[in-house]
Amino acid sequence: MQQTIKADTGWRIWWQLTRPHTLTAAFAPVFLGTMIALSYGEFHLPLFLAMLVASIFIQMATNMFNEYYDYKRGLDTEHSIGIGGTIVRNGVQPRTVLNIAFLLYAISIGIGVYICMETSWWLAAVGLVCMAIGYFYTGGPYPIAYTPFGELFSGVVMGMLLVLIAFYIQMGSVTLDAILLSIPSMLLVAGIMMANNIRDIVGDREGGRKTLAILVGRPRAITILASFFIISYCWIVALIITGHVSIWALLVFLSVKKPIRAIKTFRRHEVPLQVMPAMKNTAVTNTLFALLLGIGILIGYLI
């Protein structure tokens, strides 16, 4: 039986278009990268805010490209779970969604020019590559989202690279510690995409996608997601033991209930609407982990 989902009204139409539950995936890595830089004694508020706004706008635009191209390819319907629904449920013209996405990209480029003027123009090339991946994730003739590499691209770009760029604009260089501390962020952002693909495995298969979740099957996909969680927490323990971060980084374990709940939900339920709490817990894990790790790094620096 199909689930009836009410259409949004007023400002909620445009708010849901951004898919707000995904925006923490842009905020958390920027916060973490900035906190790592702060542990070296460097912090420039205008650059932090510029990076944060640009990252959130790029994430919003990527979500809108997703909305537009999934609609064009017939994957989204008014009954689809986890989408903005602006086109299929609220009647917004597809071209309007696409134009807003490009506008957000244009604003992000303007912010990027400021960041490059204050730091290095090499970041322009990195930023443009990130934006291109955001577009081609669902756009273009060979969308990344239709391949088994969605987790890889989202994890590296939205997880690792955002941490390292946020660190670089504060420090002017990238250190080994920054790279090592960006690994859990990479895994947890990849986990958000894996959770999304586990939820949508039936619809994606019917739509012709060949995601990693489809190729390995649902049970193994859940196991892979669980391994992302386990490695992330164990990685922090290893960094503490090897002296790359202080014992305060153990604060990340305050978030451990969220991934446990996510895995349990995925193993108990298969209906997309029933696994939405698992999607939420996966996203919250990424956010809390980065916030707690950043706070732990800051405390270790101050003490």
Residue pairs with C-beta under 8 A, 6 or more apart in sequence:
2 79
3 79
3 81
3 273
4 79
5 78
5 79
5 81
5 85
5 89
7 85
7 89
7 90
7 91
8 15
8 16
8 85
8 86
8 89
8 90
13 86
13 90
13 92
14 86
16 84
16 85
16 86
17 63
17 64
17 67
17 84
17 86
17 92
17 97
17 100
18 60
18 63
18 64
18 84
19 60
19 63
19 83
19 84
21 279
21 280
21 283
22 59
22 63
22 192
22 283
23 56
23 59
23 60
24 283
24 284
24 286
24 287
25 59
25 158
25 189
25 192
25 283
25 286
25 287
26 52
26 55
26 56
26 58
26 59
26 158
26 162
27 52
27 55
27 56
27 287
28 185
28 286
28 287
28 289
28 290
28 291
29 55
29 158
29 159
29 160
29 162
29 163
29 166
29 182
29 185
29 189
29 290
30 48
30 51
30 52
30 55
30 162
30 163
30 166
31 52
31 166
31 290
31 291
31 294
32 163
32 166
32 181
32 182
32 185
32 290
32 293
32 294
33 162
33 163
33 164
33 165
33 166
33 167
33 170
33 178
33 182
34 43
34 48
34 51
34 166
34 167
34 170
34 294
35 293
35 294
35 295
35 297
35 298
36 163
36 167
36 177
36 178
36 181
36 294
36 297
37 43
37 166
37 167
37 170
37 171
37 178
38 170
38 297
38 298
38 301
39 297
39 298
39 300
39 301
40 171
40 175
42 170
42 171
43 170
44 118
44 169
44 170
46 118
47 115
47 118
47 119
47 169
47 170
48 166
48 170
50 111
50 114
50 115
51 115
51 165
51 166
51 169
53 111
54 108
54 111
54 112
54 115
54 127
55 162
57 104
57 105
57 107
57 108
57 111
58 104
58 105
58 108
58 130
58 131
58 134
59 134
59 158
60 101
60 104
61 100
61 101
61 102
61 104
61 105
61 108
61 134
62 101
62 134
62 135
62 137
63 84
64 84
64 97
64 98
64 100
64 101
64 104
65 98
65 101
65 134
65 135
65 137
65 138
65 139
66 137
66 138
66 145
67 76
67 83
67 84
67 86
67 87
67 97
68 87
68 94
68 97
68 98
68 101
68 138
68 139
69 138
69 139
69 143
70 76
70 83
70 138
71 87
71 88
71 94
72 94
73 207
74 207
75 203
75 204
75 207
76 83
76 85
76 87
76 88
77 88
78 85
78 88
78 89
80 88
80 203
81 199
81 272
81 273
81 276
82 196
82 199
82 200
82 272
82 276
82 279
86 92
86 97
87 93
87 94
87 97
105 131
105 135
108 127
108 131
109 127
109 131
112 123
112 124
112 127
113 124
115 123
115 169
116 123
116 124
118 169
119 168
119 169
119 172
120 168
120 172
123 165
123 168
123 169
126 161
126 165
127 165
130 157
130 161
133 144
133 153
133 157
134 157
136 142
136 143
136 144
137 143
137 144
137 145
137 150
137 153
137 154
138 144
138 145
144 150
144 153
145 209
145 211
146 208
146 209
146 210
146 211
147 210
147 211
148 210
148 211
148 212
148 215
149 212
150 193
150 197
150 211
150 212
151 190
151 191
151 193
151 194
151 197
151 212
152 190
154 189
154 190
154 192
154 193
155 186
155 187
155 189
155 190
155 193
156 186
158 189
159 182
159 185
159 186
159 187
159 188
159 189
159 190
160 179
160 182
160 183
160 185
160 186
162 185
163 178
163 181
163 182
163 185
164 174
164 178
164 179
164 182
167 174
167 175
167 178
168 174
171 178
176 244
177 244
177 245
180 239
180 244
181 239
181 244
181 245
181 293
181 297
183 232
183 235
184 231
184 232
184 233
184 235
184 236
184 252
184 289
184 293
185 286
185 289
185 290
187 228
187 229
187 231
187 232
187 235
188 228
188 229
188 232
188 285
188 286
188 289
188 290
189 286
190 228
191 225
191 228
191 229
191 282
191 285
191 286
192 282
192 283
192 286
194 212
194 213
194 221
194 224
194 225
194 228
195 225
195 262
195 266
195 278
195 279
195 282
195 283
196 279
197 204
197 211
197 212
197 213
197 214
197 221
198 213
198 218
198 221
198 222
198 225
198 266
198 275
199 272
199 275
199 276
199 278
199 279
200 272
201 211
201 213
201 214
201 218
201 221
203 272
204 211
204 213
204 214
205 214
212 221
212 224
213 221
216 224
218 270
222 263
222 266
222 267
225 262
225 263
225 266
225 282
226 259
226 263
229 259
229 262
229 263
229 285
232 289
233 252
233 253
233 256
236 245
236 249
236 250
236 252
236 293
237 250
239 245
239 249
240 246
240 247
240 249
240 250
245 296
245 297
245 300
246 296
246 297
246 299
246 300
246 301
246 303
247 300
248 295
248 296
248 297
248 299
248 300
248 303
249 293
249 296
249 297
249 300
250 296
251 292
251 293
251 295
251 296
251 299
252 288
252 289
252 292
252 293
252 296
254 288
254 292
255 284
255 285
255 288
255 289
255 292
258 281
258 282
258 284
258 285
258 288
259 281
259 282
259 285
261 277
261 278
261 281
262 277
262 278
262 279
262 281
262 282
262 285
263 278
265 274
265 275
265 277
265 278
265 281
266 275
266 278
269 275
269 278
